[in-house]
Amino acid sequence: MAYRKIRENSEECSILRKRSKPVAVIDDKIRELLDDMAETMYKESGVGLAAPQIGIIKRLVVIDVGTGILP
């Protein structure tokens, strides 16, 4: 797994305005990307991360909803 750079400045964020492409097949390359996205999300203390936020124009997202139990 690898940490991916999250797009933050206005020039890099222009990618967020593009239409993402659907993912037809979940193969090893996509699984690796999802693993990288999860690692990045946790390193940044996030609860979700979409592929365009790391510069990948694909319809992919990772989300950690936790246990679903309120304190």
PDB file with SEQRES, HELIX, SHEET and CRYST1 records, atoms N, CA, C and O in Angstrom:
SEQRES   1 A   71  MET ALA TYR ARG LYS ILE ARG GLU ASN SER GLU GLU CYS          
SEQRES   2 A   71  SER ILE LEU ARG LYS ARG SER LYS PRO VAL ALA VAL ILE          
SEQRES   3 A   71  ASP ASP LYS ILE ARG GLU LEU LEU ASP ASP MET ALA GLU          
SEQRES   4 A   71  THR MET TYR LYS GLU SER GLY VAL GLY LEU ALA ALA PRO          
SEQRES   5 A   71  GLN ILE GLY ILE ILE LYS ARG LEU VAL VAL ILE ASP VAL          
SEQRES   6 A   71  GLY THR GLY ILE LEU PRO                                      
HELIX    1 AA1 SER A   10  CYS A   13  1                                   4    
HELIX    2 AA2 SER A   14  ARG A   17  5                                   4    
HELIX    3 AA3 ASP A   28  LYS A   43  1                                  16    
HELIX    4 AA4 ALA A   51  ILE A   54  5                                   4    
SHEET    1 AA1 2 GLY A  48  ALA A  50  0                                        
SHEET    2 AA1 2 VAL A  61  ILE A  63 -1                                        
CRYST1    1.000    1.000    1.000  90.00  90.00  90.00 P 1           1          
ATOM      1  N   MET A   1       0.840  -1.170   0.000  1.00  0.00           N  
ATOM      2  CA  MET A   1       0.000   0.000   0.000  1.00  0.00           C  
ATOM      3  C   MET A   1       0.890   1.241   0.000  1.00  0.00           C  
ATOM      4  O   MET A   1       2.051   1.211   0.409  1.00  0.00           O  
ATOM      5  N   ALA A   2       0.300   2.316  -0.472  1.00  0.00           N  
ATOM      6  CA  ALA A   2       1.060   3.557  -0.564  1.00  0.00           C  
ATOM      7  C   ALA A   2       0.177   4.755  -0.252  1.00  0.00           C  
ATOM      8  O   ALA A   2      -0.994   4.805  -0.629  1.00  0.00           O  
ATOM      9  N   TYR A   3       0.762   5.706   0.440  1.00  0.00           N  
ATOM     10  CA  TYR A   3       0.073   6.960   0.723  1.00  0.00           C  
ATOM     11  C   TYR A   3      -0.020   7.760  -0.572  1.00  0.00           C  
ATOM     12  O   TYR A   3       0.963   7.865  -1.304  1.00  0.00           O  
ATOM     13  N   ARG A   4      -1.179   8.317  -0.859  1.00  0.00           N  
ATOM     14  CA  ARG A   4      -1.388   9.151  -2.047  1.00  0.00           C  
ATOM     15  C   ARG A   4      -1.552  10.602  -1.619  1.00  0.00           C  
ATOM     16  O   ARG A   4      -2.128  10.880  -0.567  1.00  0.00           O  
ATOM     17  N   LYS A   5      -1.054  11.522  -2.423  1.00  0.00           N  
ATOM     18  CA  LYS A   5      -1.146  12.947  -2.125  1.00  0.00           C  
ATOM     19  C   LYS A   5      -2.575  13.432  -2.376  1.00  0.00           C  
ATOM     20  O   LYS A   5      -3.135  13.211  -3.449  1.00  0.00           O  
ATOM     21  N   ILE A   6      -3.150  14.087  -1.382  1.00  0.00           N  
ATOM     22  CA  ILE A   6      -4.494  14.655  -1.527  1.00  0.00           C  
ATOM     23  C   ILE A   6      -4.367  16.033  -2.164  1.00  0.00           C  
ATOM     24  O   ILE A   6      -3.538  16.843  -1.749  1.00  0.00           O  
ATOM     25  N   ARG A   7      -5.188  16.292  -3.170  1.00  0.00           N  
ATOM     26  CA  ARG A   7      -5.185  17.582  -3.868  1.00  0.00           C  
ATOM     27  C   ARG A   7      -5.746  18.647  -2.946  1.00  0.00           C  
ATOM     28  O   ARG A   7      -6.845  18.492  -2.415  1.00  0.00           O  
ATOM     29  N   GLU A   8      -4.996  19.737  -2.749  1.00  0.00           N  
ATOM     30  CA  GLU A   8      -5.420  20.755  -1.801  1.00  0.00           C  
ATOM     31  C   GLU A   8      -5.503  22.164  -2.381  1.00  0.00           C  
ATOM     32  O   GLU A   8      -6.443  22.897  -2.073  1.00  0.00           O  
ATOM     33  N   ASN A   9      -4.544  22.553  -3.210  1.00  0.00           N  
ATOM     34  CA  ASN A   9      -4.601  23.937  -3.687  1.00  0.00           C  
ATOM     35  C   ASN A   9      -5.566  24.070  -4.860  1.00  0.00           C  
ATOM     36  O   ASN A   9      -5.980  23.069  -5.445  1.00  0.00           O  
ATOM     37  N   SER A  10      -5.921  25.294  -5.199  1.00  0.00           N  
ATOM     38  CA  SER A  10      -6.978  25.529  -6.202  1.00  0.00           C  
ATOM     39  C   SER A  10      -6.634  24.928  -7.570  1.00  0.00           C  
ATOM     40  O   SER A  10      -7.526  24.451  -8.271  1.00  0.00           O  
ATOM     41  N   GLU A  11      -5.376  24.946  -7.951  1.00  0.00           N  
ATOM     42  CA  GLU A  11      -4.992  24.374  -9.248  1.00  0.00           C  
ATOM     43  C   GLU A  11      -5.198  22.864  -9.257  1.00  0.00           C  
ATOM     44  O   GLU A  11      -5.715  22.308 -10.226  1.00  0.00           O  
ATOM     45  N   GLU A  12      -4.796  22.210  -8.187  1.00  0.00           N  
ATOM     46  CA  GLU A  12      -4.958  20.760  -8.101  1.00  0.00           C  
ATOM     47  C   GLU A  12      -6.425  20.361  -7.946  1.00  0.00           C  
ATOM     48  O   GLU A  12      -6.826  19.287  -8.395  1.00  0.00           O  
ATOM     49  N   CYS A  13      -7.219  21.211  -7.319  1.00  0.00           N  
ATOM     50  CA  CYS A  13      -8.628  20.884  -7.056  1.00  0.00           C  
ATOM     51  C   CYS A  13      -9.503  21.002  -8.299  1.00  0.00           C  
ATOM     52  O   CYS A  13     -10.653  20.564  -8.274  1.00  0.00           O  
ATOM     53  N   SER A  14      -8.997  21.578  -9.378  1.00  0.00           N  
ATOM     54  CA  SER A  14      -9.791  21.670 -10.605  1.00  0.00           C  
ATOM     55  C   SER A  14     -10.173  20.281 -11.116  1.00  0.00           C  
ATOM     56  O   SER A  14     -11.153  20.134 -11.847  1.00  0.00           O  
ATOM     57  N   ILE A  15      -9.413  19.281 -10.740  1.00  0.00           N  
ATOM     58  CA  ILE A  15      -9.724  17.903 -11.139  1.00  0.00           C  
ATOM     59  C   ILE A  15     -11.052  17.451 -10.534  1.00  0.00           C  
ATOM     60  O   ILE A  15     -11.709  16.566 -11.082  1.00  0.00           O  
ATOM     61  N   LEU A  16     -11.452  18.046  -9.413  1.00  0.00           N  
ATOM     62  CA  LEU A  16     -12.705  17.673  -8.756  1.00  0.00           C  
ATOM     63  C   LEU A  16     -13.925  18.086  -9.567  1.00  0.00           C  
ATOM     64  O   LEU A  16     -15.024  17.594  -9.310  1.00  0.00           O  
ATOM     65  N   ARG A  17     -13.761  18.970 -10.530  1.00  0.00           N  
ATOM     66  CA  ARG A  17     -14.874  19.434 -11.359  1.00  0.00           C  
ATOM     67  C   ARG A  17     -15.092  18.548 -12.591  1.00  0.00           C  
ATOM     68  O   ARG A  17     -16.072  18.722 -13.315  1.00  0.00           O  
ATOM     69  N   LYS A  18     -14.189  17.612 -12.825  1.00  0.00           N  
ATOM     70  CA  LYS A  18     -14.310  16.732 -13.987  1.00  0.00           C  
ATOM     71  C   LYS A  18     -15.239  15.568 -13.675  1.00  0.00           C  
ATOM     72  O   LYS A  18     -15.370  15.159 -12.521  1.00  0.00           O  
ATOM     73  N   ARG A  19     -15.875  15.045 -14.699  1.00  0.00           N  
ATOM     74  CA  ARG A  19     -16.763  13.887 -14.540  1.00  0.00           C  
ATOM     75  C   ARG A  19     -15.921  12.617 -14.452  1.00  0.00           C  
ATOM     76  O   ARG A  19     -15.119  12.323 -15.338  1.00  0.00           O  
ATOM     77  N   SER A  20     -16.116  11.883 -13.382  1.00  0.00           N  
ATOM     78  CA  SER A  20     -15.366  10.644 -13.171  1.00  0.00           C  
ATOM     79  C   SER A  20     -15.905   9.529 -14.058  1.00  0.00           C  
ATOM     80  O   SER A  20     -17.085   9.504 -14.409  1.00  0.00           O  
ATOM     81  N   LYS A  21     -15.021   8.618 -14.406  1.00  0.00           N  
ATOM     82  CA  LYS A  21     -15.396   7.487 -15.260  1.00  0.00           C  
ATOM     83  C   LYS A  21     -15.838   6.305 -14.407  1.00  0.00           C  
ATOM     84  O   LYS A  21     -15.266   6.055 -13.346  1.00  0.00           O  
ATOM     85  N   PRO A  22     -16.858   5.576 -14.867  1.00  0.00           N  
ATOM     86  CA  PRO A  22     -17.285   4.383 -14.121  1.00  0.00           C  
ATOM     87  C   PRO A  22     -16.205   3.305 -14.151  1.00  0.00           C  
ATOM     88  O   PRO A  22     -15.379   3.253 -15.062  1.00  0.00           O  
ATOM     89  N   VAL A  23     -16.234   2.456 -13.144  1.00  0.00           N  
ATOM     90  CA  VAL A  23     -15.310   1.323 -13.065  1.00  0.00           C  
ATOM     91  C   VAL A  23     -16.114   0.069 -13.381  1.00  0.00           C  
ATOM     92  O   VAL A  23     -17.012  -0.304 -12.626  1.00  0.00           O  
ATOM     93  N   ALA A  24     -15.794  -0.575 -14.484  1.00  0.00           N  
ATOM     94  CA  ALA A  24     -16.560  -1.738 -14.943  1.00  0.00           C  
ATOM     95  C   ALA A  24     -16.093  -3.036 -14.295  1.00  0.00           C  
ATOM     96  O   ALA A  24     -16.898  -3.929 -14.034  1.00  0.00           O  
ATOM     97  N   VAL A  25     -14.795  -3.138 -14.036  1.00  0.00           N  
ATOM     98  CA  VAL A  25     -14.231  -4.386 -13.519  1.00  0.00           C  
ATOM     99  C   VAL A  25     -13.366  -4.077 -12.291  1.00  0.00           C  
ATOM    100  O   VAL A  25     -12.509  -3.193 -12.330  1.00  0.00           O  
ATOM    101  N   ILE A  26     -13.601  -4.807 -11.215  1.00  0.00           N  
ATOM    102  CA  ILE A  26     -12.761  -4.679 -10.024  1.00  0.00           C  
ATOM    103  C   ILE A  26     -11.655  -5.721 -10.128  1.00  0.00           C  
ATOM    104  O   ILE A  26     -11.870  -6.900  -9.847  1.00  0.00           O  
ATOM    105  N   ASP A  27     -10.483  -5.279 -10.529  1.00  0.00           N  
ATOM    106  CA  ASP A  27      -9.348  -6.187 -10.681  1.00  0.00           C  
ATOM    107  C   ASP A  27      -8.293  -5.865  -9.617  1.00  0.00           C  
ATOM    108  O   ASP A  27      -8.523  -5.027  -8.745  1.00  0.00           O  
ATOM    109  N   ASP A  28      -7.145  -6.528  -9.691  1.00  0.00           N  
ATOM    110  CA  ASP A  28      -6.094  -6.324  -8.695  1.00  0.00           C  
ATOM    111  C   ASP A  28      -5.592  -4.887  -8.677  1.00  0.00           C  
ATOM    112  O   ASP A  28      -5.238  -4.374  -7.615  1.00  0.00           O  
ATOM    113  N   LYS A  29      -5.553  -4.234  -9.820  1.00  0.00           N  
ATOM    114  CA  LYS A  29      -5.091  -2.849  -9.893  1.00  0.00           C  
ATOM    115  C   LYS A  29      -6.058  -1.926  -9.133  1.00  0.00           C  
ATOM    116  O   LYS A  29      -5.625  -1.030  -8.408  1.00  0.00           O  
ATOM    117  N   ILE A  30      -7.348  -2.149  -9.302  1.00  0.00           N  
ATOM    118  CA  ILE A  30      -8.356  -1.347  -8.596  1.00  0.00           C  
ATOM    119  C   ILE A  30      -8.306  -1.648  -7.101  1.00  0.00           C  
ATOM    120  O   ILE A  30      -8.415  -0.731  -6.287  1.00  0.00           O  
ATOM    121  N   ARG A  31      -8.143  -2.910  -6.729  1.00  0.00           N  
ATOM    122  CA  ARG A  31      -8.043  -3.274  -5.309  1.00  0.00           C  
ATOM    123  C   ARG A  31      -6.841  -2.590  -4.659  1.00  0.00           C  
ATOM    124  O   ARG A  31      -6.933  -2.109  -3.530  1.00  0.00           O  
ATOM    125  N   GLU A  32      -5.721  -2.547  -5.370  1.00  0.00           N  
ATOM    126  CA  GLU A  32      -4.529  -1.879  -4.861  1.00  0.00           C  
ATOM    127  C   GLU A  32      -4.795  -0.378  -4.686  1.00  0.00           C  
ATOM    128  O   GLU A  32      -4.390   0.215  -3.686  1.00  0.00           O  
ATOM    129  N   LEU A  33      -5.473   0.228  -5.657  1.00  0.00           N  
ATOM    130  CA  LEU A  33      -5.823   1.640  -5.556  1.00  0.00           C  
ATOM    131  C   LEU A  33      -6.715   1.885  -4.338  1.00  0.00           C  
ATOM    132  O   LEU A  33      -6.497   2.844  -3.597  1.00  0.00           O  
ATOM    133  N   LEU A  34      -7.711   1.032  -4.126  1.00  0.00           N  
ATOM    134  CA  LEU A  34      -8.595   1.172  -2.970  1.00  0.00           C  
ATOM    135  C   LEU A  34      -7.825   1.019  -1.659  1.00  0.00           C  
ATOM    136  O   LEU A  34      -8.097   1.736  -0.696  1.00  0.00           O  
ATOM    137  N   ASP A  35      -6.871   0.096  -1.614  1.00  0.00           N  
ATOM    138  CA  ASP A  35      -6.016  -0.050  -0.430  1.00  0.00           C  
ATOM    139  C   ASP A  35      -5.214   1.220  -0.176  1.00  0.00           C  
ATOM    140  O   ASP A  35      -5.106   1.677   0.961  1.00  0.00           O  
ATOM    141  N   ASP A  36      -4.651   1.789  -1.247  1.00  0.00           N  
ATOM    142  CA  ASP A  36      -3.896   3.043  -1.133  1.00  0.00           C  
ATOM    143  C   ASP A  36      -4.803   4.171  -0.637  1.00  0.00           C  
ATOM    144  O   ASP A  36      -4.398   4.984   0.193  1.00  0.00           O  
ATOM    145  N   MET A  37      -6.025   4.210  -1.152  1.00  0.00           N  
ATOM    146  CA  MET A  37      -6.969   5.248  -0.733  1.00  0.00           C  
ATOM    147  C   MET A  37      -7.304   5.102   0.751  1.00  0.00           C  
ATOM    148  O   MET A  37      -7.370   6.099   1.471  1.00  0.00           O  
ATOM    149  N   ALA A  38      -7.515   3.873   1.212  1.00  0.00           N  
ATOM    150  CA  ALA A  38      -7.824   3.639   2.623  1.00  0.00           C  
ATOM    151  C   ALA A  38      -6.642   4.063   3.499  1.00  0.00           C  
ATOM    152  O   ALA A  38      -6.832   4.723   4.521  1.00  0.00           O  
ATOM    153  N   GLU A  39      -5.435   3.688   3.105  1.00  0.00           N  
ATOM    154  CA  GLU A  39      -4.248   4.080   3.860  1.00  0.00           C  
ATOM    155  C   GLU A  39      -4.143   5.603   3.946  1.00  0.00           C  
ATOM    156  O   GLU A  39      -3.854   6.151   5.010  1.00  0.00           O  
ATOM    157  N   THR A  40      -4.378   6.274   2.831  1.00  0.00           N  
ATOM    158  CA  THR A  40      -4.327   7.729   2.792  1.00  0.00           C  
ATOM    159  C   THR A  40      -5.401   8.331   3.694  1.00  0.00           C  
ATOM    160  O   THR A  40      -5.127   9.264   4.449  1.00  0.00           O  
ATOM    161  N   MET A  41      -6.614   7.803   3.617  1.00  0.00           N  
ATOM    162  CA  MET A  41      -7.717   8.294   4.434  1.00  0.00           C  
ATOM    163  C   MET A  41      -7.377   8.194   5.916  1.00  0.00           C  
ATOM    164  O   MET A  41      -7.567   9.158   6.657  1.00  0.00           O  
ATOM    165  N   TYR A  42      -6.877   7.040   6.359  1.00  0.00           N  
ATOM    166  CA  TYR A  42      -6.554   6.858   7.768  1.00  0.00           C  
ATOM    167  C   TYR A  42      -5.380   7.735   8.202  1.00  0.00           C  
ATOM    168  O   TYR A  42      -5.383   8.275   9.309  1.00  0.00           O  
ATOM    169  N   LYS A  43      -4.378   7.878   7.336  1.00  0.00           N  
ATOM    170  CA  LYS A  43      -3.227   8.718   7.681  1.00  0.00           C  
ATOM    171  C   LYS A  43      -3.658  10.166   7.882  1.00  0.00           C  
ATOM    172  O   LYS A  43      -3.077  10.879   8.701  1.00  0.00           O  
ATOM    173  N   GLU A  44      -4.671  10.603   7.143  1.00  0.00           N  
ATOM    174  CA  GLU A  44      -5.166  11.974   7.241  1.00  0.00           C  
ATOM    175  C   GLU A  44      -6.322  12.094   8.237  1.00  0.00           C  
ATOM    176  O   GLU A  44      -6.968  13.139   8.313  1.00  0.00           O  
ATOM    177  N   SER A  45      -6.583  11.035   8.995  1.00  0.00           N  
ATOM    178  CA  SER A  45      -7.655  11.004  10.006  1.00  0.00           C  
ATOM    179  C   SER A  45      -9.024  11.306   9.405  1.00  0.00           C  
ATOM    180  O   SER A  45      -9.848  11.984  10.019  1.00  0.00           O  
ATOM    181  N   GLY A  46      -9.254  10.798   8.209  1.00  0.00           N  
ATOM    182  CA  GLY A  46     -10.533  11.013   7.544  1.00  0.00           C  
ATOM    183  C   GLY A  46     -11.485   9.855   7.768  1.00  0.00           C  
ATOM    184  O   GLY A  46     -11.119   8.822   8.328  1.00  0.00           O  
ATOM    185  N   VAL A  47     -12.730  10.054   7.311  1.00  0.00           N  
ATOM    186  CA  VAL A  47     -13.727   8.981   7.369  1.00  0.00           C  
ATOM    187  C   VAL A  47     -14.159   8.562   5.972  1.00  0.00           C  
ATOM    188  O   VAL A  47     -14.917   7.605   5.817  1.00  0.00           O  
ATOM    189  N   GLY A  48     -13.683   9.268   4.960  1.00  0.00           N  
ATOM    190  CA  GLY A  48     -14.011   8.935   3.578  1.00  0.00           C  
ATOM    191  C   GLY A  48     -13.053   9.624   2.623  1.00  0.00           C  
ATOM    192  O   GLY A  48     -12.494  10.675   2.936  1.00  0.00           O  
ATOM    193  N   LEU A  49     -12.872   9.025   1.461  1.00  0.00           N  
ATOM    194  CA  LEU A  49     -11.989   9.602   0.444  1.00  0.00           C  
ATOM    195  C   LEU A  49     -12.458   9.135  -0.931  1.00  0.00           C  
ATOM    196  O   LEU A  49     -12.664   7.942  -1.153  1.00  0.00           O  
ATOM    197  N   ALA A  50     -12.624  10.074  -1.843  1.00  0.00           N  
ATOM    198  CA  ALA A  50     -13.002   9.764  -3.220  1.00  0.00           C  
ATOM    199  C   ALA A  50     -11.764   9.810  -4.110  1.00  0.00           C  
ATOM    200  O   ALA A  50     -10.840  10.586  -3.867  1.00  0.00           O  
ATOM    201  N   ALA A  51     -11.759   8.983  -5.127  1.00  0.00           N  
ATOM    202  CA  ALA A  51     -10.603   8.897  -6.025  1.00  0.00           C  
ATOM    203  C   ALA A  51     -10.199  10.249  -6.618  1.00  0.00           C  
ATOM    204  O   ALA A  51      -9.001  10.520  -6.700  1.00  0.00           O  
ATOM    205  N   PRO A  52     -11.136  11.117  -7.038  1.00  0.00           N  
ATOM    206  CA  PRO A  52     -10.704  12.407  -7.587  1.00  0.00           C  
ATOM    207  C   PRO A  52      -9.905  13.264  -6.602  1.00  0.00           C  
ATOM    208  O   PRO A  52      -9.118  14.111  -7.024  1.00  0.00           O  
ATOM    209  N   GLN A  53     -10.095  13.059  -5.310  1.00  0.00           N  
ATOM    210  CA  GLN A  53      -9.340  13.815  -4.316  1.00  0.00           C  
ATOM    211  C   GLN A  53      -7.856  13.482  -4.349  1.00  0.00           C  
ATOM    212  O   GLN A  53      -7.037  14.249  -3.843  1.00  0.00           O  
ATOM    213  N   ILE A  54      -7.503  12.351  -4.937  1.00  0.00           N  
ATOM    214  CA  ILE A  54      -6.088  11.998  -5.084  1.00  0.00           C  
ATOM    215  C   ILE A  54      -5.667  12.031  -6.561  1.00  0.00           C  
ATOM    216  O   ILE A  54      -4.615  11.512  -6.932  1.00  0.00           O  
ATOM    217  N   GLY A  55      -6.512  12.653  -7.389  1.00  0.00           N  
ATOM    218  CA  GLY A  55      -6.147  12.846  -8.784  1.00  0.00           C  
ATOM    219  C   GLY A  55      -6.519  11.722  -9.728  1.00  0.00           C  
ATOM    220  O   GLY A  55      -6.031  11.689 -10.857  1.00  0.00           O  
ATOM    221  N   ILE A  56      -7.364  10.804  -9.303  1.00  0.00           N  
ATOM    222  CA  ILE A  56      -7.793   9.677 -10.134  1.00  0.00           C  
ATOM    223  C   ILE A  56      -9.247   9.918 -10.535  1.00  0.00           C  
ATOM    224  O   ILE A  56     -10.127   9.981  -9.676  1.00  0.00           O  
ATOM    225  N   ILE A  57      -9.497  10.052 -11.825  1.00  0.00           N  
ATOM    226  CA  ILE A  57     -10.846  10.358 -12.312  1.00  0.00           C  
ATOM    227  C   ILE A  57     -11.630   9.060 -12.538  1.00  0.00           C  
ATOM    228  O   ILE A  57     -11.957   8.697 -13.667  1.00  0.00           O  
ATOM    229  N   LYS A  58     -11.916   8.382 -11.436  1.00  0.00           N  
ATOM    230  CA  LYS A  58     -12.711   7.151 -11.461  1.00  0.00           C  
ATOM    231  C   LYS A  58     -13.759   7.245 -10.357  1.00  0.00           C  
ATOM    232  O   LYS A  58     -13.554   7.931  -9.356  1.00  0.00           O  
ATOM    233  N   ARG A  59     -14.876   6.558 -10.542  1.00  0.00           N  
ATOM    234  CA  ARG A  59     -15.953   6.547  -9.540  1.00  0.00           C  
ATOM    235  C   ARG A  59     -15.650   5.519  -8.462  1.00  0.00           C  
ATOM    236  O   ARG A  59     -16.224   4.430  -8.431  1.00  0.00           O  
ATOM    237  N   LEU A  60     -14.743   5.891  -7.589  1.00  0.00           N  
ATOM    238  CA  LEU A  60     -14.344   5.039  -6.475  1.00  0.00           C  
ATOM    239  C   LEU A  60     -14.345   5.867  -5.195  1.00  0.00           C  
ATOM    240  O   LEU A  60     -14.007   7.050  -5.205  1.00  0.00           O  
ATOM    241  N   VAL A  61     -14.730   5.224  -4.092  1.00  0.00           N  
ATOM    242  CA  VAL A  61     -14.727   5.895  -2.800  1.00  0.00           C  
ATOM    243  C   VAL A  61     -14.466   4.855  -1.719  1.00  0.00           C  
ATOM    244  O   VAL A  61     -14.899   3.708  -1.836  1.00  0.00           O  
ATOM    245  N   VAL A  62     -13.757   5.257  -0.666  1.00  0.00           N  
ATOM    246  CA  VAL A  62     -13.606   4.434   0.516  1.00  0.00           C  
ATOM    247  C   VAL A  62     -14.215   5.211   1.680  1.00  0.00           C  
ATOM    248  O   VAL A  62     -14.032   6.421   1.806  1.00  0.00           O  
ATOM    249  N   ILE A  63     -14.945   4.482   2.527  1.00  0.00           N  
ATOM    250  CA  ILE A  63     -15.625   5.094   3.661  1.00  0.00           C  
ATOM    251  C   ILE A  63     -15.496   4.173   4.867  1.00  0.00           C  
ATOM    252  O   ILE A  63     -15.621   2.955   4.741  1.00  0.00           O  
ATOM    253  N   ASP A  64     -15.245   4.758   6.035  1.00  0.00           N  
ATOM    254  CA  ASP A  64     -15.225   4.007   7.281  1.00  0.00           C  
ATOM    255  C   ASP A  64     -16.353   4.560   8.146  1.00  0.00           C  
ATOM    256  O   ASP A  64     -16.248   5.667   8.674  1.00  0.00           O  
ATOM    257  N   VAL A  65     -17.424   3.797   8.292  1.00  0.00           N  
ATOM    258  CA  VAL A  65     -18.578   4.247   9.070  1.00  0.00           C  
ATOM    259  C   VAL A  65     -18.441   3.863  10.545  1.00  0.00           C  
ATOM    260  O   VAL A  65     -19.346   4.129  11.335  1.00  0.00           O  
ATOM    261  N   GLY A  66     -17.353   3.260  10.913  1.00  0.00           N  
ATOM    262  CA  GLY A  66     -17.141   2.882  12.304  1.00  0.00           C  
ATOM    263  C   GLY A  66     -18.023   1.728  12.707  1.00  0.00           C  
ATOM    264  O   GLY A  66     -18.413   0.908  11.876  1.00  0.00           O  
ATOM    265  N   THR A  67     -18.332   1.668  13.978  1.00  0.00           N  
ATOM    266  CA  THR A  67     -19.122   0.559  14.503  1.00  0.00           C  
ATOM    267  C   THR A  67     -20.619   0.807  14.368  1.00  0.00           C  
ATOM    268  O   THR A  67     -21.418  -0.128  14.423  1.00  0.00           O  
ATOM    269  N   GLY A  68     -20.992   2.065  14.191  1.00  0.00           N  
ATOM    270  CA  GLY A  68     -22.405   2.395  14.081  1.00  0.00           C  
ATOM    271  C   GLY A  68     -23.081   2.510  15.437  1.00  0.00           C  
ATOM    272  O   GLY A  68     -24.297   2.681  15.513  1.00  0.00           O  
ATOM    273  N   ILE A  69     -22.297   2.416  16.513  1.00  0.00           N  
ATOM    274  CA  ILE A  69     -22.826   2.524  17.872  1.00  0.00           C  
ATOM    275  C   ILE A  69     -22.508   3.911  18.408  1.00  0.00           C  
ATOM    276  O   ILE A  69     -21.346   4.313  18.461  1.00  0.00           O  
ATOM    277  N   LEU A  70     -23.539   4.634  18.802  1.00  0.00           N  
ATOM    278  CA  LEU A  70     -23.351   5.972  19.348  1.00  0.00           C  
ATOM    279  C   LEU A  70     -22.935   5.880  20.814  1.00  0.00           C  
ATOM    280  O   LEU A  70     -23.361   4.969  21.524  1.00  0.00           O  
ATOM    281  N   PRO A  71     -22.109   6.813  21.268  1.00  0.00           N  
ATOM    282  CA  PRO A  71     -21.668   6.802  22.689  1.00  0.00           C  
ATOM    283  C   PRO A  71     -22.805   7.123  23.634  1.00  0.00           C  
ATOM    284  O   PRO A  71     -22.607   7.155  24.848  1.00  0.00           O  
TER     285      PRO A  71                                                      
END                                                                             
